[in-house]
Amino acid sequence: MFNLGAGEVIGLFIIGIVLVGPDRLPNIAADAARFLVKAKKMAQNATNELKDNLGPGYEDLQVKDLNPKTFIKKHIGDVIDKNDFDTKPKPKIDPDLL
């Protein structure tokens, strides 16, 4: 989820001990863990509420489908010619001048 390696975790632990102190670090770590669990539950509840409010036909809706680029590719991607997206941008400076 956070892509942290062992060295990074140890570094964060040492910084935590220095900043907070070894006596308060377990309480702060437990509070942070509770906050992360609560935030994850809130996100899941928001997703479920969105699915419920959209009504029938949207049960299989994924949050990543709400991305506009994904939505366009999924719904009208077959209509648009793929060559329209493969155009190269025009250079801002004439290459012959370089």
Secondary structure, 3 states (H helix, E strand, C coil): CCCCCHHHHHHHHHHHHHHHCCCCHHHHHHHHHHHHHHHHHHHHHHHHHHHHHHCCCCCCCCHHHHCHHHHHHHHHCCCCCHHHCCCCCCCCCCHHHC
